[in-house]
């Protein structure tokens, strides 16, 4: 250690020890700053922006039919017996509802999604069009009775009679026609 004879106007001695201490402090400040920045970046990489998003709202769809009791299934998956309601996550695009009932024709109804954006005072809303989803199921027409084709009975071949038939004023239709007369000139 080297001592200077005059401590200086501020009473501090400048020497080799003082220079070493200032260099170490600068080095340690840099190491601490790099360690804090690295820890901060490591924490940000595990941070997900999804945690700030709220869970997507569910959409409740009312399903009805005439006659009631039909099986209704959405193209999103859930279904039930009408009248009922199903709850699904809000879809990005429109979907459809299919209705089936025994002895009735099936029906499919398209459903549109109407999204209304919110502002600072009101939240965003999601609705379905139509609401409630309604289907009129038509009964299946009974099958038409099959008409039998009427075919005339074939005439029965005459039975060869052992006795001569009584003379009739009409010619026998089963007999061969008489030969035609040759034309004369």
Helices and strands as residue ranges (DSSP letters): H 16-45, G 49-52, E 58-66, E 71-74, E 79-81, E 84-89, E 95-100, E 107-116, E 125-129, E 133-136
